Amino acid sequence: MRNVRIYKDDIRQHILRSLFFTDSMLFIVGGLCIAGILYFLLAYVLHAFNWNIYIALFIVLEIAFIAFITQKIDNQPIYKIVPRGLIFKRSKKKYRQKELESYFIDFSIQDNIILRKNSIIQMLEVEPFDISLLNDQDREDFFLKLKQMIHVLPAQVQVIVRKEKAKTTDYSKHFFSLYANSNQKREPLIAEYIKNLSDLVTESNFTATRHYAVFSVSCNPAKQQDKVQAMKKLHDMTIRFSGALNACNIAVQPLETEELINFAQQTLR
């Protein structure tokens, strides 16, 4: 496939070009310029003017000039493309849409980690623990462990809570709980119920509240040693955070690459 150059002309430039920049006019003007420059070089610079040399050089240069300007690119004369190309390179571009801010494109995702210019980031999904059925003593113990976890946080953590479109995987625990006390007679009914609920979730716009924890470590990802040390520190932070939450019966799992891509797409949409 060949590339096609498209230039948008101003109508006034087009009229002037049609009047003064015809092939014949270019040959004449170019010949006069070559004759004047050549005469100046021979007579005043080299001080060796000779009519025979002058005419011979003029013929050779005029032929080379004509051969050059009659070259075509994409079926257009080169003398039309070069000025447009230079003007296009130097002129300010006008886009149909606004350019993306640097915030939207200054990161990459690699090995379940977000890499930015001066930091690396890891995101964890936190599944809260339902304390509504706990008695007063168990609830007090839960909050005590939660406070202890907050006091031993290895670093600052950003917590993100937002609503997202529900998926059938969000109901996996509910589906498995149905089989806990089931028997063979109830299993067909459970399977039918799961199928109907899955279809309903897929076709409807149900939302689910998700919780994320974000850890960040400053480093220069371009330097391999600095990046490795930062990844070790980030891994240690997330392990300690996950262990403290597991003691509170709160499940934590890191987001993988595909999940990070989906999160970024939904956030930056």
PyRosetta script that sets phi, psi and omega in degrees:
from pyrosetta import init, pose_from_sequence

init()
pose = pose_from_sequence("MRNVRIYKDDIRQHILRSLFFTDSMLFIVGGLCIAGILYFLLAYVLHAFNWNIYIALFIVLEIAFIAFITQKIDNQPIYKIVPRGLIFKRSKKKYRQKELESYFIDFSIQDNIILRKNSIIQMLEVEPFDISLLNDQDREDFFLKLKQMIHVLPAQVQVIVRKEKAKTTDYSKHFFSLYANSNQKREPLIAEYIKNLSDLVTESNFTATRHYAVFSVSCNPAKQQDKVQAMKKLHDMTIRFSGALNACNIAVQPLETEELINFAQQTLR")
pose.set_psi(1, 131.4)
pose.set_omega(1, -179.6)
pose.set_phi(2, -93.0)
pose.set_psi(2, 144.9)
pose.set_omega(2, 175.9)
pose.set_phi(3, -79.3)
pose.set_psi(3, 138.5)
pose.set_omega(3, 179.9)
pose.set_phi(4, -116.1)
pose.set_psi(4, 124.4)
pose.set_omega(4, 178.4)
pose.set_phi(5, -88.3)
pose.set_psi(5, 130.4)
pose.set_omega(5, 179.2)
pose.set_phi(6, -122.9)
pose.set_psi(6, 122.0)
pose.set_omega(6, 179.9)
pose.set_phi(7, -118.3)
pose.set_psi(7, 137.5)
pose.set_omega(7, 179.1)
pose.set_phi(8, -95.3)
pose.set_psi(8, 115.5)
pose.set_omega(8, -176.2)
pose.set_phi(9, -91.4)
pose.set_psi(9, 144.6)
pose.set_omega(9, 167.7)
pose.set_phi(10, -78.3)
pose.set_psi(10, 137.7)
pose.set_omega(10, -173.3)
pose.set_phi(11, -63.0)
pose.set_psi(11, -33.1)
pose.set_omega(11, 179.1)
pose.set_phi(12, -68.6)
pose.set_psi(12, -41.2)
pose.set_omega(12, 176.4)
pose.set_phi(13, -62.8)
pose.set_psi(13, -36.5)
pose.set_omega(13, -179.6)
pose.set_phi(14, -65.1)
pose.set_psi(14, -41.5)
pose.set_omega(14, 180.0)
pose.set_phi(15, -66.0)
pose.set_psi(15, -46.3)
pose.set_omega(15, 179.5)
pose.set_phi(16, -62.1)
pose.set_psi(16, -39.0)
pose.set_omega(16, 179.3)
pose.set_phi(17, -65.2)
pose.set_psi(17, -39.4)
pose.set_omega(17, -179.6)
pose.set_phi(18, -68.4)
pose.set_psi(18, -27.0)
pose.set_omega(18, -179.0)
pose.set_phi(19, -84.6)
pose.set_psi(19, -42.2)
pose.set_omega(19, -170.1)
pose.set_phi(20, -111.2)
pose.set_psi(20, -16.5)
pose.set_omega(20, -174.2)
pose.set_phi(21, -113.5)
pose.set_psi(21, 47.9)
pose.set_omega(21, 171.0)
pose.set_phi(22, -78.9)
pose.set_psi(22, 167.3)
pose.set_omega(22, -179.4)
pose.set_phi(23, -60.8)
pose.set_psi(23, -44.4)
pose.set_omega(23, -178.3)
pose.set_phi(24, -63.7)
pose.set_psi(24, -42.7)
pose.set_omega(24, -179.7)
pose.set_phi(25, -64.3)
pose.set_psi(25, -38.4)
pose.set_omega(25, 178.5)
pose.set_phi(26, -66.2)
pose.set_psi(26, -39.7)
pose.set_omega(26, 177.9)
pose.set_phi(27, -61.9)
pose.set_psi(27, -43.1)
pose.set_omega(27, -177.8)
pose.set_phi(28, -67.9)
pose.set_psi(28, -50.1)
pose.set_omega(28, -178.9)
pose.set_phi(29, -63.3)
pose.set_psi(29, -42.5)
pose.set_omega(29, 178.0)
pose.set_phi(30, -62.8)
pose.set_psi(30, -40.1)
pose.set_omega(30, 178.0)
pose.set_phi(31, -63.8)
pose.set_psi(31, -41.6)
pose.set_omega(31, 178.6)
pose.set_phi(32, -64.6)
pose.set_psi(32, -41.2)
pose.set_omega(32, 178.2)
pose.set_phi(33, -63.8)
pose.set_psi(33, -43.5)
pose.set_omega(33, 178.9)
pose.set_phi(34, -63.2)
pose.set_psi(34, -43.1)
pose.set_omega(34, -179.9)
pose.set_phi(35, -62.4)
pose.set_psi(35, -43.7)
pose.set_omega(35, -179.3)
pose.set_phi(36, -66.5)
pose.set_psi(36, -45.2)
pose.set_omega(36, -179.5)
pose.set_phi(37, -65.4)
pose.set_psi(37, -41.5)
pose.set_omega(37, -179.6)
pose.set_phi(38, -64.8)
pose.set_psi(38, -40.9)
pose.set_omega(38, 178.4)
pose.set_phi(39, -64.1)
pose.set_psi(39, -42.2)
pose.set_omega(39, 179.7)
pose.set_phi(40, -63.0)
pose.set_psi(40, -42.3)
pose.set_omega(40, -179.9)
pose.set_phi(41, -65.0)
pose.set_psi(41, -45.4)
pose.set_omega(41, -176.9)
pose.set_phi(42, -72.4)
pose.set_psi(42, -40.2)
pose.set_omega(42, -173.4)
pose.set_phi(43, -83.3)
pose.set_psi(43, -40.0)
pose.set_omega(43, -170.5)
pose.set_phi(44, -111.4)
pose.set_psi(44, -20.3)
pose.set_omega(44, 179.7)
pose.set_phi(45, -98.5)
pose.set_psi(45, -53.0)
pose.set_omega(45, -178.8)
pose.set_phi(46, -88.9)
pose.set_psi(46, -18.7)
pose.set_omega(46, -177.8)
pose.set_phi(47, 53.2)
pose.set_psi(47, 42.6)
pose.set_omega(47, 180.0)
pose.set_phi(48, -141.2)
pose.set_psi(48, 51.3)
pose.set_omega(48, -177.0)
pose.set_phi(49, -73.9)
pose.set_psi(49, 131.9)
pose.set_omega(49, 176.5)
pose.set_phi(50, -145.7)
pose.set_psi(50, 130.4)
pose.set_omega(50, -175.1)
pose.set_phi(51, -60.6)
pose.set_psi(51, -40.8)
pose.set_omega(51, -179.0)
pose.set_phi(52, -62.6)
pose.set_psi(52, -46.3)
pose.set_omega(52, 178.5)
pose.set_phi(53, -64.8)
pose.set_psi(53, -41.6)
pose.set_omega(53, -178.1)
pose.set_phi(54, -61.0)
pose.set_psi(54, -47.7)
pose.set_omega(54, -178.2)
pose.set_phi(55, -66.2)
pose.set_psi(55, -40.8)
pose.set_omega(55, -179.2)
pose.set_phi(56, -63.6)
pose.set_psi(56, -46.1)
pose.set_omega(56, 178.8)
pose.set_phi(57, -65.1)
pose.set_psi(57, -37.6)
pose.set_omega(57, 179.6)
pose.set_phi(58, -62.9)
pose.set_psi(58, -42.5)
pose.set_omega(58, -179.8)
pose.set_phi(59, -64.3)
pose.set_psi(59, -44.3)
pose.set_omega(59, -179.0)
pose.set_phi(60, -63.5)
pose.set_psi(60, -46.0)
pose.set_omega(60, -178.4)
pose.set_phi(61, -68.1)
pose.set_psi(61, -36.4)
pose.set_omega(61, 178.4)
pose.set_phi(62, -66.3)
pose.set_psi(62, -39.9)
pose.set_omega(62, 177.3)
pose.set_phi(63, -63.9)
pose.set_psi(63, -43.2)
pose.set_omega(63, 178.5)
pose.set_phi(64, -63.7)
pose.set_psi(64, -38.7)
pose.set_omega(64, 179.1)
pose.set_phi(65, -64.4)
pose.set_psi(65, -44.9)
pose.set_omega(65, 179.4)
pose.set_phi(66, -64.3)
pose.set_psi(66, -41.0)
pose.set_omega(66, 179.3)
pose.set_phi(67, -63.5)
pose.set_psi(67, -34.9)
pose.set_omega(67, -179.0)
pose.set_phi(68, -71.5)
pose.set_psi(68, -49.2)
pose.set_omega(68, -173.9)
pose.set_phi(69, -75.3)
pose.set_psi(69, -14.1)
pose.set_omega(69, 177.3)
pose.set_phi(70, -90.4)
pose.set_psi(70, -0.5)
pose.set_omega(70, 174.7)
pose.set_phi(71, -65.5)
pose.set_psi(71, 148.1)
pose.set_omega(71, -177.9)
pose.set_phi(72, -125.3)
pose.set_psi(72, 142.9)
pose.set_omega(72, 174.1)
pose.set_phi(73, -125.8)
pose.set_psi(73, 123.3)
pose.set_omega(73, -175.6)
pose.set_phi(74, 54.0)
pose.set_psi(74, 40.7)
pose.set_omega(74, 175.9)
pose.set_phi(75, 65.7)
pose.set_psi(75, 23.5)
pose.set_omega(75, 175.1)
pose.set_phi(76, -125.9)
pose.set_psi(76, 140.9)
pose.set_omega(76, 179.2)
pose.set_phi(77, -59.2)
pose.set_psi(77, 143.1)
pose.set_omega(77, -175.5)
pose.set_phi(78, -66.3)
pose.set_psi(78, -29.4)
pose.set_omega(78, -179.0)
pose.set_phi(79, -70.9)
pose.set_psi(79, -13.8)
pose.set_omega(79, 174.2)
pose.set_phi(80, -90.8)
pose.set_psi(80, -32.3)
pose.set_omega(80, -176.0)
pose.set_phi(81, -79.3)
pose.set_psi(81, -42.4)
pose.set_omega(81, -175.1)
pose.set_phi(82, -59.8)
pose.set_psi(82, -49.5)
pose.set_omega(82, 178.3)
pose.set_phi(83, -60.9)
pose.set_psi(83, -39.7)
pose.set_omega(83, 179.4)
pose.set_phi(84, -65.1)
pose.set_psi(84, -41.6)
pose.set_omega(84, 179.3)
pose.set_phi(85, -62.8)
pose.set_psi(85, -41.3)
pose.set_omega(85, 178.6)
pose.set_phi(86, -65.0)
pose.set_psi(86, -42.9)
pose.set_omega(86, 178.6)
pose.set_phi(87, -64.1)
pose.set_psi(87, -40.1)
pose.set_omega(87, -179.8)
pose.set_phi(88, -65.0)
pose.set_psi(88, -39.0)
pose.set_omega(88, -179.9)
pose.set_phi(89, -65.7)
pose.set_psi(89, -38.3)
pose.set_omega(89, -174.2)
pose.set_phi(90, -88.1)
pose.set_psi(90, -20.9)
pose.set_omega(90, -175.6)
pose.set_phi(91, -80.4)
pose.set_psi(91, 157.3)
pose.set_omega(91, 177.7)
pose.set_phi(92, -76.0)
pose.set_psi(92, 131.2)
pose.set_omega(92, -175.4)
pose.set_phi(93, -80.4)
pose.set_psi(93, 142.9)
pose.set_omega(93, 175.4)
pose.set_phi(94, -115.1)
pose.set_psi(94, 115.4)
pose.set_omega(94, -177.2)
pose.set_phi(95, -99.8)
pose.set_psi(95, 154.0)
pose.set_omega(95, 178.3)
pose.set_phi(96, -67.9)
pose.set_psi(96, -30.1)
pose.set_omega(96, 178.8)
pose.set_phi(97, -127.1)
pose.set_psi(97, 160.1)
pose.set_omega(97, 178.9)
pose.set_phi(98, -67.2)
pose.set_psi(98, 144.5)
pose.set_omega(98, 177.3)
pose.set_phi(99, -69.1)
pose.set_psi(99, 148.8)
pose.set_omega(99, 179.0)
pose.set_phi(100, -69.3)
pose.set_psi(100, 139.8)
pose.set_omega(100, 175.0)
pose.set_phi(101, -66.8)
pose.set_psi(101, 154.1)
pose.set_omega(101, -177.7)
pose.set_phi(102, -60.4)
pose.set_psi(102, -26.1)
pose.set_omega(102, -179.3)
pose.set_phi(103, -60.0)
pose.set_psi(103, -29.9)
pose.set_omega(103, -174.7)
pose.set_phi(104, -81.6)
pose.set_psi(104, -15.4)
pose.set_omega(104, -171.8)
pose.set_phi(105, -129.9)
pose.set_psi(105, 6.4)
pose.set_omega(105, -175.4)
pose.set_phi(106, -95.6)
pose.set_psi(106, 32.5)
pose.set_omega(106, 178.0)
pose.set_phi(107, -145.3)
pose.set_psi(107, 162.3)
pose.set_omega(107, 174.3)
pose.set_phi(108, -140.9)
pose.set_psi(108, 161.6)
pose.set_omega(108, -178.3)
pose.set_phi(109, -118.1)
pose.set_psi(109, 124.2)
pose.set_omega(109, -176.9)
pose.set_phi(110, -147.4)
pose.set_psi(110, 128.1)
pose.set_omega(110, 176.8)
pose.set_phi(111, 53.3)
pose.set_psi(111, 47.3)
pose.set_omega(111, 176.9)
pose.set_phi(112, 65.4)
pose.set_psi(112, 19.8)
pose.set_omega(112, -179.1)
pose.set_phi(113, -130.9)
pose.set_psi(113, 142.7)
pose.set_omega(113, 176.2)
pose.set_phi(114, -92.2)
pose.set_psi(114, 123.6)
pose.set_omega(114, 179.5)
pose.set_phi(115, -103.2)
pose.set_psi(115, 125.6)
pose.set_omega(115, 173.8)
pose.set_phi(116, -118.9)
pose.set_psi(116, 179.9)
pose.set_omega(116, -173.2)
pose.set_phi(117, -61.2)
pose.set_psi(117, -41.7)
pose.set_omega(117, -174.8)
pose.set_phi(118, -125.2)
pose.set_psi(118, 19.8)
pose.set_omega(118, -178.3)
pose.set_phi(119, -164.1)
pose.set_psi(119, 162.8)
pose.set_omega(119, 170.4)
pose.set_phi(120, -123.5)
pose.set_psi(120, 147.2)
pose.set_omega(120, -171.3)
pose.set_phi(121, -132.7)
pose.set_psi(121, 140.3)
pose.set_omega(121, 172.7)
pose.set_phi(122, -128.3)
pose.set_psi(122, 137.5)
pose.set_omega(122, -179.3)
pose.set_phi(123, -112.4)
pose.set_psi(123, 139.6)
pose.set_omega(123, 177.5)
pose.set_phi(124, -121.2)
pose.set_psi(124, 140.4)
pose.set_omega(124, 173.5)
pose.set_phi(125, -95.0)
pose.set_psi(125, 128.4)
pose.set_omega(125, -176.8)
pose.set_phi(126, -109.2)
pose.set_psi(126, 126.1)
pose.set_omega(126, 177.8)
pose.set_phi(127, -103.6)
pose.set_psi(127, 107.6)
pose.set_omega(127, -175.0)
pose.set_phi(128, -61.6)
pose.set_psi(128, 157.3)
pose.set_omega(128, 178.9)
pose.set_phi(129, -100.5)
pose.set_psi(129, 131.8)
pose.set_omega(129, -178.8)
pose.set_phi(130, -79.2)
pose.set_psi(130, 114.2)
pose.set_omega(130, -178.4)
pose.set_phi(131, -104.5)
pose.set_psi(131, 10.3)
pose.set_omega(131, -175.7)
pose.set_phi(132, -66.0)
pose.set_psi(132, -27.8)
pose.set_omega(132, -177.8)
pose.set_phi(133, -97.7)
pose.set_psi(133, 3.3)
pose.set_omega(133, 179.7)
pose.set_phi(134, -78.4)
pose.set_psi(134, 148.0)
pose.set_omega(134, 174.2)
pose.set_phi(135, -78.1)
pose.set_psi(135, 175.8)
pose.set_omega(135, -173.8)
pose.set_phi(136, -61.5)
pose.set_psi(136, -40.8)
pose.set_omega(136, -177.9)
pose.set_phi(137, -67.2)
pose.set_psi(137, -46.6)
pose.set_omega(137, 179.3)
pose.set_phi(138, -64.2)
pose.set_psi(138, -36.4)
pose.set_omega(138, 179.3)
pose.set_phi(139, -66.7)
pose.set_psi(139, -39.0)
pose.set_omega(139, 177.9)
pose.set_phi(140, -65.4)
pose.set_psi(140, -40.3)
pose.set_omega(140, 177.2)
pose.set_phi(141, -63.2)
pose.set_psi(141, -38.8)
pose.set_omega(141, -179.9)
pose.set_phi(142, -61.5)
pose.set_psi(142, -48.1)
pose.set_omega(142, -178.5)
pose.set_phi(143, -68.3)
pose.set_psi(143, -31.1)
pose.set_omega(143, 176.9)
pose.set_phi(144, -64.9)
pose.set_psi(144, -45.8)
pose.set_omega(144, 177.5)
pose.set_phi(145, -63.9)
pose.set_psi(145, -36.5)
pose.set_omega(145, 179.9)
pose.set_phi(146, -66.1)
pose.set_psi(146, -40.2)
pose.set_omega(146, 177.4)
pose.set_phi(147, -65.3)
pose.set_psi(147, -40.1)
pose.set_omega(147, 177.8)
pose.set_phi(148, -62.8)
pose.set_psi(148, -39.0)
pose.set_omega(148, 177.9)
pose.set_phi(149, -62.5)
pose.set_psi(149, -41.2)
pose.set_omega(149, -179.7)
pose.set_phi(150, -64.9)
pose.set_psi(150, -37.6)
pose.set_omega(150, -178.8)
pose.set_phi(151, -70.0)
pose.set_psi(151, -27.5)
pose.set_omega(151, -177.4)
pose.set_phi(152, -102.7)
pose.set_psi(152, 18.6)
pose.set_omega(152, 177.3)
pose.set_phi(153, -57.7)
pose.set_psi(153, 130.9)
pose.set_omega(153, -176.9)
pose.set_phi(154, -70.2)
pose.set_psi(154, -23.2)
pose.set_omega(154, -178.8)
pose.set_phi(155, -165.2)
pose.set_psi(155, 178.3)
pose.set_omega(155, 176.3)
pose.set_phi(156, -65.0)
pose.set_psi(156, 141.1)
pose.set_omega(156, 179.5)
pose.set_phi(157, -130.3)
pose.set_psi(157, 137.2)
pose.set_omega(157, 176.3)
pose.set_phi(158, -98.3)
pose.set_psi(158, 128.2)
pose.set_omega(158, -180.0)
pose.set_phi(159, -105.9)
pose.set_psi(159, 127.0)
pose.set_omega(159, 179.8)
pose.set_phi(160, -116.8)
pose.set_psi(160, 125.8)
pose.set_omega(160, 176.3)
pose.set_phi(161, -122.8)
pose.set_psi(161, 123.6)
pose.set_omega(161, -179.2)
pose.set_phi(162, -155.0)
pose.set_psi(162, 160.6)
pose.set_omega(162, 178.9)
pose.set_phi(163, -94.1)
pose.set_psi(163, 136.8)
pose.set_omega(163, 178.4)
pose.set_phi(164, -133.4)
pose.set_psi(164, 163.1)
pose.set_omega(164, 178.5)
pose.set_phi(165, -64.1)
pose.set_psi(165, 129.5)
pose.set_omega(165, -177.9)
pose.set_phi(166, -71.0)
pose.set_psi(166, 147.2)
pose.set_omega(166, 176.5)
pose.set_phi(167, -122.3)
pose.set_psi(167, 162.0)
pose.set_omega(167, -179.4)
pose.set_phi(168, -62.3)
pose.set_psi(168, -28.8)
pose.set_omega(168, 179.3)
pose.set_phi(169, -66.0)
pose.set_psi(169, -20.1)
pose.set_omega(169, 178.0)
pose.set_phi(170, -68.4)
pose.set_psi(170, -17.6)
pose.set_omega(170, -178.1)
pose.set_phi(171, -106.2)
pose.set_psi(171, 16.6)
pose.set_omega(171, -176.7)
pose.set_phi(172, -61.4)
pose.set_psi(172, -44.2)
pose.set_omega(172, -179.5)
pose.set_phi(173, -62.4)
pose.set_psi(173, -39.3)
pose.set_omega(173, 178.5)
pose.set_phi(174, -63.8)
pose.set_psi(174, -41.9)
pose.set_omega(174, 179.8)
pose.set_phi(175, -63.1)
pose.set_psi(175, -44.5)
pose.set_omega(175, -179.1)
pose.set_phi(176, -67.0)
pose.set_psi(176, -33.4)
pose.set_omega(176, -179.1)
pose.set_phi(177, -66.0)
pose.set_psi(177, -24.8)
pose.set_omega(177, -179.6)
pose.set_phi(178, -67.7)
pose.set_psi(178, -27.2)
pose.set_omega(178, -178.0)
pose.set_phi(179, -90.0)
pose.set_psi(179, -1.7)
pose.set_omega(179, -175.6)
pose.set_phi(180, -61.7)
pose.set_psi(180, -45.4)
pose.set_omega(180, -177.9)
pose.set_phi(181, -119.2)
pose.set_psi(181, 30.5)
pose.set_omega(181, -176.7)
pose.set_phi(182, -88.4)
pose.set_psi(182, 167.1)
pose.set_omega(182, 173.7)
pose.set_phi(183, -131.7)
pose.set_psi(183, 178.3)
pose.set_omega(183, -175.5)
pose.set_phi(184, -62.6)
pose.set_psi(184, -31.9)
pose.set_omega(184, -179.2)
pose.set_phi(185, -70.7)
pose.set_psi(185, -31.6)
pose.set_omega(185, -176.9)
pose.set_phi(186, -87.1)
pose.set_psi(186, -19.0)
pose.set_omega(186, -174.6)
pose.set_phi(187, -60.2)
pose.set_psi(187, -41.3)
pose.set_omega(187, 176.1)
pose.set_phi(188, -61.2)
pose.set_psi(188, -38.5)
pose.set_omega(188, 178.2)
pose.set_phi(189, -66.2)
pose.set_psi(189, -39.3)
pose.set_omega(189, 179.0)
pose.set_phi(190, -65.7)
pose.set_psi(190, -42.3)
pose.set_omega(190, 179.5)
pose.set_phi(191, -62.0)
pose.set_psi(191, -41.5)
pose.set_omega(191, 178.4)
pose.set_phi(192, -65.7)
pose.set_psi(192, -39.8)
pose.set_omega(192, 178.7)
pose.set_phi(193, -63.9)
pose.set_psi(193, -44.0)
pose.set_omega(193, 179.5)
pose.set_phi(194, -62.8)
pose.set_psi(194, -40.9)
pose.set_omega(194, 179.6)
pose.set_phi(195, -64.0)
pose.set_psi(195, -46.1)
pose.set_omega(195, -179.4)
pose.set_phi(196, -64.4)
pose.set_psi(196, -41.3)
pose.set_omega(196, 179.7)
pose.set_phi(197, -67.7)
pose.set_psi(197, -39.4)
pose.set_omega(197, 178.3)
pose.set_phi(198, -63.0)
pose.set_psi(198, -43.4)
pose.set_omega(198, 177.7)
pose.set_phi(199, -63.1)
pose.set_psi(199, -39.7)
pose.set_omega(199, 179.9)
pose.set_phi(200, -64.6)
pose.set_psi(200, -41.6)
pose.set_omega(200, 179.6)
pose.set_phi(201, -66.5)
pose.set_psi(201, -39.7)
pose.set_omega(201, -178.9)
pose.set_phi(202, -66.9)
pose.set_psi(202, -40.5)
pose.set_omega(202, -175.2)
pose.set_phi(203, -84.2)
pose.set_psi(203, -21.8)
pose.set_omega(203, -176.4)
pose.set_phi(204, -98.1)
pose.set_psi(204, 170.7)
pose.set_omega(204, 179.3)
pose.set_phi(205, -105.4)
pose.set_psi(205, 53.5)
pose.set_omega(205, 176.0)
pose.set_phi(206, -70.3)
pose.set_psi(206, 148.2)
pose.set_omega(206, 178.3)
pose.set_phi(207, -116.7)
pose.set_psi(207, 153.1)
pose.set_omega(207, 177.2)
pose.set_phi(208, -131.5)
pose.set_psi(208, 140.0)
pose.set_omega(208, 179.1)
pose.set_phi(209, -85.5)
pose.set_psi(209, 124.8)
pose.set_omega(209, -179.3)
pose.set_phi(210, -117.1)
pose.set_psi(210, 149.5)
pose.set_omega(210, -178.4)
pose.set_phi(211, -123.4)
pose.set_psi(211, 132.9)
pose.set_omega(211, -178.9)
pose.set_phi(212, -128.8)
pose.set_psi(212, 145.6)
pose.set_omega(212, 172.5)
pose.set_phi(213, -117.3)
pose.set_psi(213, 133.8)
pose.set_omega(213, -174.4)
pose.set_phi(214, -121.2)
pose.set_psi(214, 124.6)
pose.set_omega(214, 176.0)
pose.set_phi(215, -113.7)
pose.set_psi(215, 142.5)
pose.set_omega(215, -178.6)
pose.set_phi(216, -135.5)
pose.set_psi(216, 140.7)
pose.set_omega(216, 177.1)
pose.set_phi(217, -128.3)
pose.set_psi(217, 129.7)
pose.set_omega(217, 179.8)
pose.set_phi(218, -75.6)
pose.set_psi(218, 133.3)
pose.set_omega(218, 177.7)
pose.set_phi(219, -170.6)
pose.set_psi(219, 175.6)
pose.set_omega(219, 174.2)
pose.set_phi(220, -109.6)
pose.set_psi(220, 100.4)
pose.set_omega(220, -176.4)
pose.set_phi(221, -61.2)
pose.set_psi(221, -18.1)
pose.set_omega(221, 179.7)
pose.set_phi(222, -70.8)
pose.set_psi(222, -24.5)
pose.set_omega(222, 177.8)
pose.set_phi(223, -94.4)
pose.set_psi(223, 119.3)
pose.set_omega(223, -172.1)
pose.set_phi(224, -61.9)
pose.set_psi(224, -45.1)
pose.set_omega(224, -177.8)
pose.set_phi(225, -65.0)
pose.set_psi(225, -42.2)
pose.set_omega(225, 178.0)
pose.set_phi(226, -62.9)
pose.set_psi(226, -39.3)
pose.set_omega(226, 179.9)
pose.set_phi(227, -66.2)
pose.set_psi(227, -42.1)
pose.set_omega(227, -179.7)
pose.set_phi(228, -63.5)
pose.set_psi(228, -44.7)
pose.set_omega(228, 179.2)
pose.set_phi(229, -62.4)
pose.set_psi(229, -40.9)
pose.set_omega(229, 179.3)
pose.set_phi(230, -66.3)
pose.set_psi(230, -37.6)
pose.set_omega(230, 178.7)
pose.set_phi(231, -66.5)
pose.set_psi(231, -37.4)
pose.set_omega(231, 176.6)
pose.set_phi(232, -63.9)
pose.set_psi(232, -44.2)
pose.set_omega(232, 179.3)
pose.set_phi(233, -64.1)
pose.set_psi(233, -41.4)
pose.set_omega(233, 179.7)
pose.set_phi(234, -65.0)
pose.set_psi(234, -41.0)
pose.set_omega(234, 178.3)
pose.set_phi(235, -62.8)
pose.set_psi(235, -42.8)
pose.set_omega(235, 179.4)
pose.set_phi(236, -63.4)
pose.set_psi(236, -40.5)
pose.set_omega(236, -179.9)
pose.set_phi(237, -63.5)
pose.set_psi(237, -45.2)
pose.set_omega(237, -177.6)
pose.set_phi(238, -69.9)
pose.set_psi(238, -34.9)
pose.set_omega(238, 177.9)
pose.set_phi(239, -64.8)
pose.set_psi(239, -45.0)
pose.set_omega(239, 179.7)
pose.set_phi(240, -65.4)
pose.set_psi(240, -39.8)
pose.set_omega(240, 179.3)
pose.set_phi(241, -65.2)
pose.set_psi(241, -44.9)
pose.set_omega(241, -179.7)
pose.set_phi(242, -65.0)
pose.set_psi(242, -41.1)
pose.set_omega(242, 179.4)
pose.set_phi(243, -63.2)
pose.set_psi(243, -40.3)
pose.set_omega(243, 179.4)
pose.set_phi(244, -66.2)
pose.set_psi(244, -38.1)
pose.set_omega(244, 179.3)
pose.set_phi(245, -73.8)
pose.set_psi(245, -33.1)
pose.set_omega(245, 177.7)
pose.set_phi(246, -62.7)
pose.set_psi(246, -31.0)
pose.set_omega(246, 176.4)
pose.set_phi(247, -66.0)
pose.set_psi(247, -20.7)
pose.set_omega(247, 177.0)
pose.set_phi(248, -97.6)
pose.set_psi(248, 12.4)
pose.set_omega(248, -177.7)
pose.set_phi(249, 63.0)
pose.set_psi(249, 28.8)
pose.set_omega(249, 177.1)
pose.set_phi(250, -105.3)
pose.set_psi(250, 119.6)
pose.set_omega(250, -177.2)
pose.set_phi(251, -80.4)
pose.set_psi(251, 139.2)
pose.set_omega(251, 179.9)
pose.set_phi(252, -135.0)
pose.set_psi(252, 135.1)
pose.set_omega(252, 174.8)
pose.set_phi(253, -144.7)
pose.set_psi(253, 140.1)
pose.set_omega(253, -179.4)
pose.set_phi(254, -72.1)
pose.set_psi(254, 146.9)
pose.set_omega(254, 175.7)
pose.set_phi(255, -76.0)
pose.set_psi(255, 135.1)
pose.set_omega(255, 177.4)
pose.set_phi(256, -87.1)
pose.set_psi(256, 176.5)
pose.set_omega(256, -172.2)
pose.set_phi(257, -57.2)
pose.set_psi(257, -47.4)
pose.set_omega(257, -178.6)
pose.set_phi(258, -64.1)
pose.set_psi(258, -38.8)
pose.set_omega(258, 178.3)
pose.set_phi(259, -67.2)
pose.set_psi(259, -36.6)
pose.set_omega(259, 176.5)
pose.set_phi(260, -65.7)
pose.set_psi(260, -39.2)
pose.set_omega(260, 178.5)
pose.set_phi(261, -63.8)
pose.set_psi(261, -44.7)
pose.set_omega(261, 178.3)
pose.set_phi(262, -63.1)
pose.set_psi(262, -40.4)
pose.set_omega(262, 178.9)
pose.set_phi(263, -63.0)
pose.set_psi(263, -44.3)
pose.set_omega(263, 180.0)
pose.set_phi(264, -64.9)
pose.set_psi(264, -40.2)
pose.set_omega(264, 179.4)
pose.set_phi(265, -63.5)
pose.set_psi(265, -41.9)
pose.set_omega(265, 179.8)
pose.set_phi(266, -70.5)
pose.set_psi(266, -35.1)
pose.set_omega(266, -178.5)
pose.set_phi(267, -73.5)
pose.set_psi(267, -40.9)
pose.set_omega(267, -174.8)
pose.set_phi(268, -94.1)
pose.set_psi(268, 6.4)
pose.set_omega(268, -177.9)
pose.set_phi(269, -64.8)
pose.dump_pdb("model.pdb")
